[in-house]
Amino acid sequence: MSFWEIIKMSSAALRGNRLRSLLTALGIIIGVGAVIALISIGQGAAKDISDRISSMGSNLIMVSTRGGARLYLEDVDELLERVPTVTAAVPSVSFSGTAKWQNKTYDTSVEGVNEAHPEVRNVQVETGWFFTGEEVAARAKVAVIGPTVVDELFDGRSPLGQQIQIRGQFFSIIGVTATKGSSMGRDSDDMILIPITAAQRITGSQQVGTIYLKAKNAESAPLTVAHVTSIYNQKFKRENLIRVTSQDELLSTINTTTMTLTIMLGAIAGISLLVGGIGIMNIMLVSVTERTREIGIRKALGAKRKDILQQFIVESVFLSVSGGLVGIILGIGTSKLVSSLAQWTTVISPSAVFVSFLFAFAVGLFFGVYPAYKAASLDPIVALRHE
């Protein structure tokens, strides 16, 4: 018997029990779909976080406090003087505030920075200009706002020259930043930038929350981290009071973590593929029992043992492969639906699609061997007597 005839007979047998075949393949469909969808969501989250960190600036190093240590504006000058691999530094003070213009109010994030902020944090001003070092030193009440704030307060009209009120202080708008977009539910354009000296006056504190440093290049970043860490360990006579993290180090840590989570999600979803495989084996065993007399007749008419073996294996693989193809469509569709409804970034990985489909094929083959072997091993005389 040719292999093409075996395929036609297997297809006819499965079409004879359409509902049962569909329910049997459902486990594979859900398994493959879940694997693809969860991996795409996990990889999308990793890409979103990486893009957000990369958008913060290039060759970026972050200095922040933990424990009882404190940072001040003087630390910025000290680091620029003592660390030759640092080209620019930005002190940062952030707080939530309500911006008011005329009769409109909007809750947003306010960040106090200095004139080096655009260079260090990769911020571009689309209209207007950024405040200068002289304005920072003079505690000038000027502000650069994001596009989201423009939309919320000014309905898209030009805000340049207008005054907004933040915690009782009036600030003149001198610039609007270029659009960066949203990532992981956070709007990068929803912020107001003001001179750090003005921010310290509003908060009533001379402390600095974070200092952002720009290294000369990516190669000098590890040396810069070590140098800054050494300075603060000597300054405070205790280690680990200041956290110094490079952008590359942060990206590496986050990518490792998200990759681990993605693999775990894929593995959990892959369990349903095994469950689907067990379902295929169960149905194929039932099918062997139901078709015992048919198998006996075929053997009596000259069908060889390998013909029976091949037919049942083909039926099992056909169920898993067809379920895998539908599962791929389901997984891709689910990923796009999640991206559309939840505004999450999803990344469809061709390797994840291929591996999940290959795994579905292997599951069908593995769990179809035993029922096929059982069917091929039936004694034709015993099979013919079966009722």
C-alpha positions in Angstrom: 0.0 0.0 0.0 1.4 3.4 -1.0 1.9 6.2 1.5 -0.6 8.4 -0.4 -3.3 5.7 0.1 -2.5 5.6 3.8 -3.0 9.3 4.0 -6.3 9.2 2.2 -7.6 6.4 4.5 -6.4 8.3 7.6 -8.1 11.4 6.4 -11.4 9.5 5.8 -11.2 7.9 9.2 -10.8 11.3 10.9 -13.6 12.9 8.8 -15.9 10.2 9.9 -15.7 11.5 13.5 -15.3 15.2 12.9 -16.5 16.4 16.4 -14.3 13.9 18.2 -11.3 14.8 16.0 -11.9 18.5 16.7 -12.1 18.0 20.5 -9.0 15.8 20.4 -7.0 18.5 18.5 -8.3 21.2 20.9 -5.7 20.5 23.5 -2.9 21.0 20.9 -4.6 24.1 19.5 -4.8 25.7 23.0 -1.3 24.6 23.8 0.4 26.0 20.7 -1.7 29.2 20.9 -0.8 29.8 24.5 2.9 29.2 24.0 3.0 31.7 21.1 0.9 34.3 22.8 2.7 34.2 26.2 6.2 34.2 24.6 5.2 37.2 22.3 3.9 39.1 25.4 7.0 38.3 27.4 9.4 39.3 24.6 7.3 42.4 24.0 7.6 43.4 27.6 11.4 42.9 27.4 11.6 45.1 24.2 9.4 47.7 25.9 11.7 47.9 28.9 14.8 47.9 26.8 13.5 50.7 24.6 12.5 52.8 27.6 16.0 52.4 29.2 17.7 53.1 25.8 15.5 56.2 25.4 16.8 57.6 28.6 20.1 58.4 27.0 23.3 56.8 25.6 26.2 55.7 27.7 24.1 56.5 30.7 25.1 55.9 34.4 22.7 56.4 37.3 23.8 57.4 40.8 21.2 57.1 43.5 21.1 56.8 47.2 20.1 53.9 49.5 20.4 53.8 53.2 21.2 57.1 55.0 23.3 58.7 52.3 22.4 62.0 50.6 23.2 63.6 47.3 23.5 67.4 46.7 24.2 69.7 43.7 27.8 69.9 44.9 28.2 66.2 44.0 27.6 67.0 40.4 30.5 69.4 40.2 32.7 67.0 42.2 32.0 64.1 39.8 32.6 66.2 36.7 35.9 67.3 38.2 37.2 64.0 39.6 35.9 61.5 37.0 37.6 62.2 33.6 35.4 59.7 31.7 32.2 61.7 32.5 31.3 64.3 29.9 28.1 65.6 31.4 26.0 65.3 34.5 22.3 66.0 35.4 21.0 66.1 38.9 17.3 65.2 39.2 14.5 65.9 41.6 11.1 64.4 40.8 7.7 64.9 42.3 4.0 64.7 41.4 2.2 68.0 40.8 -0.9 69.6 39.5 -0.4 71.9 36.6 -3.0 74.7 36.3 -3.7 76.9 33.3 -6.7 79.2 33.4 -9.6 77.0 34.5 -7.9 73.7 33.6 -5.9 71.4 35.8 -3.9 68.3 35.1 -1.9 66.0 37.4 1.4 65.1 36.0 5.1 64.4 36.9 7.4 67.3 37.5 11.2 66.9 37.3 13.8 69.4 38.2 17.0 69.1 36.0 19.8 71.3 34.7 20.8 72.5 31.3 22.6 69.3 30.4 19.4 67.2 30.5 18.7 67.1 26.7 22.2 65.8 26.0 22.4 63.3 28.8 18.8 62.0 28.8 18.3 62.0 25.0 15.5 64.7 25.1 14.8 66.8 22.0 12.9 70.1 22.1 10.5 70.3 19.2 9.4 73.9 19.6 10.9 76.6 21.7 14.1 76.0 23.6 15.5 74.4 26.7 16.5 76.5 29.7 20.1 77.5 30.1 22.7 77.2 32.9 22.2 80.9 33.7 18.4 80.3 34.2 19.2 77.3 36.4 21.6 79.4 38.6 19.0 82.2 38.8 16.2 79.8 39.8 14.2 81.0 36.8 10.6 80.0 36.8 10.6 78.5 33.3 9.3 75.1 32.1 9.6 72.7 29.2 6.6 70.5 28.9 5.7 67.2 27.1 3.2 66.8 24.3 0.7 65.1 26.6 0.6 68.1 28.9 0.1 70.3 25.8 -2.9 68.2 24.7 -4.5 68.1 28.2 -4.1 71.8 29.1 -4.0 73.6 25.8 -6.0 71.4 23.6 -3.1 71.2 21.1 -2.6 74.9 20.9 0.8 76.4 21.1 1.7 76.8 24.8 4.8 78.9 24.3 4.8 82.1 26.4 1.8 80.8 28.5 2.1 80.5 32.3 1.2 77.4 34.3 0.9 77.2 38.0 2.6 74.4 39.9 2.1 74.2 43.7 1.3 77.9 43.8 4.3 79.0 41.6 3.9 80.4 38.1 6.2 79.1 35.4 6.5 80.4 31.8 6.5 77.7 29.1 9.6 78.1 26.9 9.6 74.8 25.1 7.8 71.6 24.1 9.7 68.3 23.9 9.5 65.9 20.9 7.1 63.0 21.2 8.6 59.8 22.6 5.4 57.8 23.1 4.2 55.3 25.7 5.8 52.0 26.9 4.4 49.5 29.4 1.5 51.8 30.3 3.7 54.8 31.0 3.5 57.9 28.9 7.0 59.3 28.4 5.5 62.6 27.1 3.5 63.2 30.3 6.0 65.4 32.2 7.1 69.0 33.0 10.8 69.9 33.2 11.9 72.8 35.3 15.3 74.1 36.6 16.4 71.9 39.5 17.0 75.0 41.7 13.3 76.0 41.3 12.3 72.4 42.0 14.3 72.4 45.3 12.6 75.6 46.3 9.2 74.1 45.7 10.0 70.9 47.6 11.9 72.7 50.4 14.8 70.3 50.2 18.4 70.8 48.9 18.8 67.0 48.3 19.1 65.4 44.9 17.2 62.2 44.1 19.4 60.9 41.3 22.4 62.0 39.3 22.6 61.0 35.7 26.1 60.8 34.2 27.1 60.5 30.5 30.3 58.5 29.9 32.5 59.3 27.0 31.6 56.0 25.3 30.3 52.5 26.0 33.8 51.1 26.6 34.5 53.6 29.4 31.2 53.0 31.2 32.4 50.1 33.5 35.5 52.2 34.4 33.2 55.2 35.2 31.0 53.0 37.5 34.0 51.7 39.4 35.5 55.2 39.8 32.2 56.8 41.0 31.6 53.8 43.4 35.2 54.2 44.8 34.6 57.9 45.4 31.5 57.4 47.4 32.8 54.4 49.4 35.6 56.6 50.5 33.4 59.6 51.2 30.9 57.8 53.4 33.4 55.2 54.9 30.8 52.6 54.1 30.0 50.5 51.1 26.7 50.2 49.3 25.2 53.5 50.5 25.2 54.8 47.0 24.0 52.7 44.0 25.9 53.3 40.8 24.4 51.5 37.8 25.3 51.7 34.1 22.7 51.5 31.4 24.3 48.4 29.9 24.3 46.7 33.2 20.7 47.5 33.8 19.7 46.3 30.4 21.6 43.1 30.8 19.9 42.4 34.2 16.4 43.2 32.9 16.9 41.2 29.7 18.1 38.2 31.8 15.1 38.5 34.1 12.5 38.9 31.3 14.0 36.0 29.4 13.7 33.8 32.4 10.1 34.8 32.9 9.4 34.3 29.2 10.8 30.8 29.3 8.8 30.0 32.4 5.6 31.3 30.8 6.3 29.2 27.6 7.0 26.1 29.7 3.8 26.5 31.7 1.9 26.9 28.4 3.8 23.9 27.0 2.3 21.7 29.7 -1.1 22.0 27.9 0.7 20.5 24.8 1.5 17.4 26.8 -2.1 17.2 28.1 -3.2 17.5 24.5 -0.8 14.7 23.5 -2.3 12.5 26.2 -5.7 13.3 24.8 -4.6 12.2 21.4 -3.2 8.9 22.7 -6.5 8.3 24.7 -8.7 8.8 21.6 -6.4 6.7 19.4 -6.6 3.8 21.8 -10.4 4.2 21.8 -10.2 4.2 18.0 -8.2 1.0 18.0 -10.8 -0.7 20.1 -13.7 0.6 18.0 -12.0 -0.5 14.7 -10.7 -3.9 15.8 -12.9 -5.7 13.4 -11.9 -3.3 10.6 -8.2 -4.0 11.3 -8.9 -7.7 11.2 -10.6 -7.5 7.9 -7.8 -5.4 6.4 -5.2 -7.9 7.7 -7.2 -10.8 6.3 -7.2 -9.0 2.9 -3.5 -8.7 2.9 -2.7 -5.5 4.7 0.8 -5.6 6.2 1.6 -4.8 9.8 3.5 -1.7 8.8 0.5 -0.5 6.8 -1.7 -0.5 10.0 1.1 1.0 12.0 1.6 3.8 9.5 -2.1 4.6 9.2 -2.6 5.1 13.0 0.6 7.1 13.3 -0.5 9.3 10.4 -3.9 9.9 12.0 -2.2 10.9 15.3 0.3 13.2 13.5 -2.5 14.7 11.4 -4.4 15.6 14.5 -1.4 17.3 16.1 -0.2 19.1 13.0 -3.7 20.5 12.1 -4.1 21.5 15.7 -0.7 23.2 15.6 -1.6 25.2 12.5 -4.8 26.4 14.0 -2.9 27.1 17.3 -0.4 29.3 15.4 -3.3 31.4 14.0 -4.9 31.5 17.5 -1.6 32.6 19.1 -0.8 35.3 16.6 -4.3 36.6 16.8 -4.3 36.6 20.6 -1.0 38.5 20.6 -2.4 41.2 18.2 -5.6 41.4 20.2 -3.7 41.9 23.5 -1.5 44.6 21.8 -4.6 46.4 20.5 -6.8 46.2 23.6 -4.2 46.5 26.4 -1.8 48.8 24.4 1.0 46.3 25.2 3.9 45.7 22.9 4.0 42.1 21.6 6.7 40.5 19.5 5.8 37.5 17.4 8.9 35.3 17.4 9.4 33.1 14.3 11.5 30.8 16.4 8.7 30.4 19.0 6.2 29.7 16.2 8.5 27.1 14.7 9.5 25.4 18.0 5.9 25.2 19.2 4.7 23.7 15.9 7.7 21.2 15.9 6.8 20.3 19.5 3.2 19.7 18.5 4.3 17.4 15.7 6.6 15.5 18.1 3.8 15.2 20.6 1.5 13.7 18.0 4.2 11.3 16.8 5.2 10.2 20.3 1.7 9.7 21.7 0.5 8.0 18.5 3.2 5.3 18.5 1.7 3.1 21.2 -1.9 3.0 19.9 -0.5 2.4 16.4 1.7 -0.4 17.7 -1.3 -1.9 19.5 -3.4 -1.8 16.4 -0.6 -3.3 14.2 -0.1 -6.1 16.8 -3.7 -7.4 16.7 -4.2 -11.0 15.7 -6.4 -10.9 12.6 -8.4 -14.0 13.7 -9.1 -12.5 17.1 -9.9 -9.2 15.5 -12.4 -10.8 13.1 -14.2 -12.4 16.0 -14.4 -9.0 17.8 -17.9 -7.5 18.1 
